């Protein structure tokens, strides 16, 4: 079972790396929600995540209400229903 990291606040690369070093394993899933989705507008964060093995998911509704509709891999949009299923079936941590 992988661990899902629920990221709800904007985070820069240094902060993201520190939290991942502290809490994450290589194959964990990163789920960006609320203001956290804005972290992927930071090109440095986005490019760094491309080089990592994490699954990077963004809540579609939060992206749409913030005008984010052209995100590229490794970002993958998921629905509210998919988020609930993911959180119910995996260990999760919020930060």
Backbone torsions as a table, in degrees:
resi	resn	phi	psi	omega
1	UNK	NA	127.1	176.9
2	UNK	-82.9	166.9	176.8
3	UNK	-104.4	138.0	177.9
4	UNK	-103.6	125.8	177.6
5	UNK	-99.7	114.5	-177.3
6	UNK	-93.2	107.7	-173.6
7	UNK	-107.6	108.6	-173.2
8	UNK	-109.4	-3.0	179.3
9	UNK	-119.0	150.0	175.4
10	UNK	-58.4	137.0	178.7
11	UNK	-138.1	137.7	176.2
12	UNK	-87.6	177.3	-174.8
13	UNK	-62.1	-45.0	-179.3
14	UNK	-60.2	-45.4	-179.9
15	UNK	-65.2	-42.2	179.3
16	UNK	-62.0	-46.8	-179.8
17	UNK	-62.7	-41.8	178.9
18	UNK	-61.3	-46.6	-179.5
19	UNK	-65.8	-40.4	179.4
20	UNK	-67.3	-39.7	176.4
21	UNK	-60.9	-36.9	-176.4
22	UNK	-78.6	-39.6	-168.6
23	UNK	-115.8	-19.4	-165.5
24	UNK	-107.2	153.0	167.8
25	UNK	-104.6	160.0	-172.6
26	UNK	-54.8	-38.6	-174.4
27	UNK	-97.0	17.2	178.7
28	UNK	-71.4	166.2	178.6
29	UNK	-106.7	135.6	175.2
30	UNK	-105.3	120.2	179.3
31	UNK	-114.6	110.6	179.9
32	UNK	-92.7	126.3	178.8
33	UNK	-132.5	169.5	176.2
34	UNK	48.6	-133.5	-179.1
35	UNK	-66.4	-17.9	179.2
36	UNK	-60.5	-29.4	-179.4
37	UNK	-62.5	-25.8	179.9
38	UNK	-68.0	-18.1	177.1
39	UNK	-59.2	-31.5	-177.3
40	UNK	-78.4	-5.9	173.3
41	UNK	-81.3	-13.9	175.6
42	UNK	-78.2	112.6	-175.1
43	UNK	-58.8	-36.0	179.4
44	UNK	-63.9	-44.6	177.6
45	UNK	-63.2	-48.2	-177.4
46	UNK	-60.3	-47.4	-179.1
47	UNK	-65.6	-37.3	178.3
48	UNK	-64.9	-42.7	-180.0
49	UNK	-64.3	-29.4	176.5
50	UNK	-59.5	-29.4	-175.6
51	UNK	-90.8	-1.0	-175.8
52	UNK	-103.8	167.8	-178.2
53	UNK	-94.8	3.5	-178.9
54	UNK	-70.6	145.2	166.6
55	UNK	-79.3	128.6	-177.1
56	UNK	-113.4	111.3	-178.3
57	UNK	-116.5	145.8	176.6
58	UNK	-129.4	138.7	178.3
59	UNK	-72.7	119.7	-173.1
60	UNK	-57.9	-44.0	-178.6
61	UNK	-60.6	-39.1	179.5
62	UNK	-70.1	-35.1	176.6
63	UNK	-67.3	-44.7	-178.0
64	UNK	-63.5	-41.6	-177.9
65	UNK	-73.1	-11.9	176.3
66	UNK	-106.8	8.3	176.0
67	UNK	74.8	19.2	178.9
68	UNK	-96.0	108.7	-178.4
69	UNK	-134.9	4.3	-177.3
70	UNK	-125.8	40.3	179.7
71	UNK	-79.4	141.9	-175.9
72	UNK	-110.5	167.2	178.7
73	UNK	-51.9	143.7	18.5
74	UNK	-88.5	8.4	-175.9
75	UNK	-74.4	137.0	178.0
76	UNK	-134.6	128.7	179.6
77	UNK	-82.4	141.4	174.6
78	UNK	-131.3	155.7	179.7
79	UNK	-84.2	170.7	176.0
80	UNK	-59.1	-42.1	-178.9
81	UNK	-63.1	-41.6	178.6
82	UNK	-65.7	-36.6	178.1
83	UNK	-63.1	-45.6	-179.7
84	UNK	-60.6	-46.0	179.2
85	UNK	-60.5	-43.7	179.6
86	UNK	-61.4	-44.5	-177.6
87	UNK	-72.5	-32.9	179.0
88	UNK	-71.2	-35.1	-173.7
89	UNK	-94.3	1.3	-178.4
90	UNK	-139.5	154.9	171.8
91	UNK	-67.4	140.7	-179.7
92	UNK	-138.0	154.6	179.5
93	UNK	-137.7	136.6	179.1
94	UNK	-105.3	137.1	174.6
95	UNK	-156.7	NA	NA
